[in-house]
């Protein structure tokens, strides 16, 4: 008879090094010997999720929670999976359970869990943004940032959502806060440029896009936006020249009269 502890130990080693096929081989043999190991079921659920076997993944996470109803990681993994599948009511229900446990326990959220919760809020924010619910999107991004204030990618998304909702000054403020911490973060530089452009400030827009290109050479968006900016400036100059010419012509005609 195989040693179940050795099977689990070997399976965990492969799992932690992301060698999921080998990990699954050992973990399944362990669960066949004893189906009551919640951590093994959770790992099998993660493996199934990574392979796109969603029904199997849900089954594993649910079985893990049957063995240990307070298994935070399995609960979170199932929440993320439901969110990926668009089953938002189930995702929200589990997330509320997670929050309730954290408040009740009065304990700090461990860093890994904190990161996953942040990303979950950000994912929901992305969904709201994609369908034009910008206020709800900003709310989710702020929840994500309350857990991890230094997630620059999420703060940049918050800036985008604020701009898209018409709150241009607030968008500039958020994006500048990112750049204050990391002045070479090209996504924030790009979005700050877009926001300045939307405000009619082409000078600052050009500066932001040029900085983005300097920090990320050959960035296609920075190059494209700079071309747009140059084209706009050329058109503006042509219009300005035309107006001046027409004005001078009118002045000359009025003097002749």
TORBADREN-371739 format. One record per residue (C-alpha): residue in one letter; x, y, z. Coordinates in Angstrom, 2 decimals. Example, Ala and Ser with C-alpha at 12.3 -4.5 7.8 and 13.67 -1.06 7.14 Angstrom:
BEGIN
A | 12.30 | -4.50 | 7.80
S | 13.67 | -1.06 | 7.14
! end
This chain:
BEGIN
X | 0.00 | 0.00 | 0.00
X | 1.29 | 3.46 | -0.92
X | 2.31 | 5.91 | 1.80
X | -0.31 | 8.66 | 1.69
X | 1.93 | 11.23 | 3.39
X | 4.65 | 10.72 | 0.79
X | 2.11 | 11.02 | -2.04
X | 0.81 | 14.33 | -0.67
X | 4.31 | 15.66 | 0.01
X | 5.50 | 14.84 | -3.50
X | 2.30 | 16.18 | -5.04
X | 2.67 | 19.47 | -3.13
X | 6.25 | 19.88 | -4.32
X | 5.19 | 19.49 | -7.94
X | 2.20 | 21.77 | -7.35
X | 4.33 | 24.56 | -5.87
X | 6.70 | 24.38 | -8.84
X | 3.64 | 24.52 | -11.17
X | 4.29 | 21.08 | -12.62
X | 0.58 | 20.41 | -12.50
X | 0.43 | 17.17 | -14.48
X | 2.87 | 15.44 | -12.19
X | 1.24 | 17.00 | -9.14
X | -2.20 | 15.76 | -10.20
X | -0.89 | 12.20 | -10.57
X | 0.26 | 12.03 | -6.95
X | -2.58 | 14.05 | -5.45
X | -5.26 | 11.92 | -7.12
X | -3.65 | 8.75 | -5.81
X | -3.67 | 10.30 | -2.33
X | -7.34 | 11.31 | -2.54
X | -8.29 | 7.82 | -3.72
X | -6.80 | 6.47 | -0.50
X | -8.44 | 9.13 | 1.67
X | -10.99 | 11.59 | 0.22
X | -10.97 | 13.72 | 3.37
X | -7.91 | 15.91 | 2.71
X | -9.28 | 19.42 | 2.07
X | -5.89 | 20.86 | 1.01
X | -5.42 | 18.09 | -1.57
X | -8.91 | 18.74 | -2.97
X | -8.13 | 22.45 | -3.15
X | -4.94 | 21.83 | -5.13
X | -6.79 | 19.53 | -7.51
X | -9.38 | 22.28 | -7.96
X | -6.66 | 24.79 | -8.88
X | -5.17 | 22.33 | -11.38
X | -8.57 | 21.66 | -12.98
X | -9.25 | 25.41 | -13.22
X | -5.91 | 25.99 | -14.97
X | -6.84 | 23.27 | -17.50
X | -10.27 | 24.74 | -18.18
X | -12.07 | 21.84 | -16.50
X | -14.46 | 24.11 | -14.66
X | -17.06 | 21.58 | -13.53
X | -14.35 | 19.38 | -12.05
X | -12.73 | 22.40 | -10.43
X | -16.00 | 23.51 | -8.78
X | -16.56 | 19.96 | -7.54
X | -13.10 | 19.82 | -5.94
X | -13.46 | 23.20 | -4.21
X | -16.92 | 22.33 | -2.93
X | -15.68 | 19.00 | -1.56
X | -12.79 | 20.81 | 0.12
X | -15.29 | 23.15 | 1.79
X | -17.41 | 20.20 | 2.86
X | -14.38 | 18.84 | 4.67
X | -13.42 | 22.25 | 6.07
X | -16.14 | 24.96 | 5.85
X | -13.63 | 27.57 | 7.09
X | -11.01 | 26.83 | 4.44
X | -10.37 | 30.40 | 3.31
X | -8.18 | 29.61 | 0.29
X | -10.64 | 27.09 | -1.17
X | -13.48 | 29.56 | -0.64
X | -11.53 | 32.28 | -2.39
X | -10.50 | 30.02 | -5.28
X | -14.13 | 29.05 | -5.80
X | -15.14 | 32.72 | -5.68
X | -12.62 | 33.57 | -8.40
X | -13.82 | 30.65 | -10.52
X | -17.47 | 31.68 | -10.23
X | -16.45 | 35.20 | -11.23
X | -14.56 | 33.89 | -14.29
X | -17.64 | 31.91 | -15.31
X | -19.92 | 34.92 | -14.97
X | -21.78 | 33.40 | -12.01
X | -21.63 | 36.70 | -10.14
X | -24.38 | 35.98 | -7.61
X | -22.50 | 32.90 | -6.38
X | -19.21 | 34.80 | -6.40
X | -20.74 | 37.62 | -4.37
X | -22.29 | 35.19 | -1.87
X | -18.96 | 33.50 | -1.19
X | -17.13 | 36.81 | -1.02
X | -19.57 | 38.07 | 1.60
X | -18.83 | 34.92 | 3.60
X | -15.13 | 35.67 | 3.34
X | -15.59 | 39.25 | 4.51
X | -17.87 | 38.15 | 7.34
X | -15.30 | 35.68 | 8.59
X | -12.55 | 38.30 | 8.49
X | -14.63 | 40.79 | 10.52
X | -15.78 | 38.15 | 12.97
X | -12.30 | 36.82 | 13.51
X | -10.83 | 40.28 | 13.84
X | -7.61 | 39.03 | 12.29
X | -5.40 | 40.54 | 9.63
X | -5.74 | 39.25 | 6.09
X | -2.64 | 37.39 | 5.00
X | -0.76 | 38.96 | 2.04
X | -1.60 | 36.24 | -0.51
X | -5.30 | 36.41 | 0.33
X | -5.19 | 40.20 | 0.32
X | -3.72 | 40.15 | -3.19
X | -6.32 | 37.73 | -4.49
X | -9.15 | 39.77 | -3.01
X | -7.75 | 42.93 | -4.61
X | -7.60 | 41.27 | -8.00
X | -11.13 | 39.93 | -7.57
X | -12.46 | 43.45 | -6.95
X | -10.47 | 44.72 | -9.93
X | -11.89 | 41.98 | -12.18
X | -15.42 | 42.94 | -11.18
X | -14.51 | 46.59 | -11.80
X | -13.34 | 45.66 | -15.31
X | -16.70 | 44.05 | -16.00
X | -18.61 | 47.13 | -14.84
X | -16.35 | 49.38 | -16.96
X | -16.89 | 47.23 | -20.05
X | -20.66 | 47.75 | -19.86
X | -20.47 | 51.45 | -19.02
X | -21.30 | 51.28 | -15.29
X | -18.43 | 53.60 | -14.37
X | -19.55 | 54.54 | -10.84
X | -19.79 | 50.88 | -9.88
X | -16.43 | 50.24 | -11.53
X | -14.72 | 52.99 | -9.54
X | -16.28 | 51.61 | -6.37
X | -14.77 | 48.16 | -7.02
X | -11.37 | 49.62 | -7.91
X | -11.37 | 51.62 | -4.68
X | -12.19 | 48.46 | -2.71
X | -9.26 | 46.74 | -4.38
X | -6.96 | 49.64 | -3.53
X | -8.12 | 49.73 | 0.08
X | -6.53 | 46.27 | 0.38
X | -3.42 | 47.07 | -1.68
X | -2.88 | 50.81 | -2.24
X | 0.30 | 50.23 | -4.26
X | -1.28 | 48.19 | -7.05
X | -0.42 | 50.74 | -9.75
X | -2.26 | 48.87 | -12.50
X | -5.52 | 49.02 | -10.54
X | -5.06 | 52.70 | -9.66
X | -4.47 | 53.40 | -13.35
X | -7.74 | 51.61 | -14.15
X | -9.44 | 53.77 | -11.54
X | -8.11 | 56.84 | -13.34
X | -9.50 | 55.53 | -16.64
X | -12.92 | 54.84 | -15.12
X | -13.03 | 58.34 | -13.59
X | -12.18 | 59.87 | -16.97
X | -14.79 | 57.77 | -18.75
X | -17.40 | 58.94 | -16.25
X | -16.52 | 62.57 | -17.02
X | -14.58 | 63.22 | -13.82
X | -11.46 | 64.43 | -15.62
X | -9.81 | 66.33 | -12.76
X | -10.24 | 63.35 | -10.42
X | -8.73 | 61.12 | -13.12
X | -5.68 | 63.38 | -13.39
X | -5.26 | 63.31 | -9.61
X | -5.32 | 59.49 | -9.46
X | -2.94 | 59.06 | -12.37
X | -0.51 | 61.61 | -10.96
X | -0.51 | 59.74 | -7.65
X | 0.72 | 56.66 | -9.53
X | 3.45 | 58.67 | -11.25
X | 4.50 | 60.26 | -7.97
X | 5.38 | 56.76 | -6.77
X | 6.76 | 55.57 | -10.11
X | 7.39 | 58.29 | -12.67
X | 8.26 | 55.81 | -15.42
X | 5.10 | 53.72 | -15.22
X | 4.10 | 53.91 | -18.89
X | 0.42 | 52.81 | -18.58
X | -0.27 | 55.72 | -16.21
X | 1.68 | 58.11 | -18.46
X | -0.38 | 57.00 | -21.46
X | -3.68 | 57.43 | -19.62
X | -2.66 | 60.78 | -18.20
X | -1.91 | 61.92 | -21.73
X | -5.32 | 60.72 | -22.93
X | -6.98 | 62.58 | -20.06
X | -5.10 | 65.81 | -20.81
X | -6.07 | 65.44 | -24.47
X | -9.74 | 65.00 | -23.50
X | -9.44 | 68.25 | -21.53
X | -8.11 | 70.02 | -24.63
X | -4.60 | 70.27 | -23.15
X | -2.53 | 68.97 | -26.06
X | 0.74 | 70.36 | -24.69
X | 0.64 | 68.28 | -21.50
X | -0.79 | 65.33 | -23.44
X | 2.24 | 65.37 | -25.73
X | 4.61 | 65.58 | -22.72
X | 2.99 | 62.55 | -21.05
X | 3.06 | 60.46 | -24.21
X | 6.67 | 61.38 | -24.90
X | 7.62 | 60.31 | -21.35
X | 5.74 | 57.04 | -21.92
X | 7.72 | 56.46 | -25.11
X | 10.98 | 57.29 | -23.34
X | 10.26 | 54.79 | -20.56
X | 8.89 | 52.17 | -22.97
X | 10.62 | 52.57 | -26.37
X | 8.57 | 51.55 | -29.42
X | 5.39 | 51.49 | -27.34
X | 2.74 | 51.37 | -30.11
X | 0.17 | 53.40 | -28.18
X | 2.64 | 56.15 | -27.29
X | 3.77 | 56.36 | -30.91
X | 0.19 | 56.42 | -32.18
X | -0.93 | 59.10 | -29.70
X | 2.07 | 61.28 | -30.51
X | 1.24 | 61.06 | -34.22
X | -2.33 | 62.08 | -33.39
X | -1.06 | 64.99 | -31.32
X | 1.23 | 66.20 | -34.11
X | -1.58 | 65.92 | -36.66
X | -3.91 | 67.92 | -34.42
X | -1.28 | 70.60 | -33.93
X | -0.74 | 70.86 | -37.71
X | -4.47 | 71.25 | -38.28
X | -4.68 | 73.87 | -35.53
X | -1.84 | 75.83 | -37.08
X | -3.46 | 75.70 | -40.51
X | -6.78 | 76.91 | -39.07
X | -5.00 | 79.65 | -37.11
X | -3.10 | 80.77 | -40.24
X | -6.32 | 80.79 | -42.28
X | -8.10 | 82.88 | -39.66
X | -5.23 | 85.39 | -39.54
X | -5.15 | 85.62 | -43.35
X | -8.91 | 86.15 | -43.57
X | -8.74 | 88.76 | -40.81
X | -5.98 | 90.70 | -42.58
X | -7.95 | 90.54 | -45.85
X | -11.07 | 91.92 | -44.14
X | -9.05 | 94.71 | -42.53
X | -7.52 | 95.70 | -45.89
X | -10.94 | 95.76 | -47.56
X | -12.42 | 97.88 | -44.78
X | -9.57 | 100.41 | -45.12
X | -10.13 | 100.73 | -48.87
X | -13.75 | 101.60 | -48.21
! end
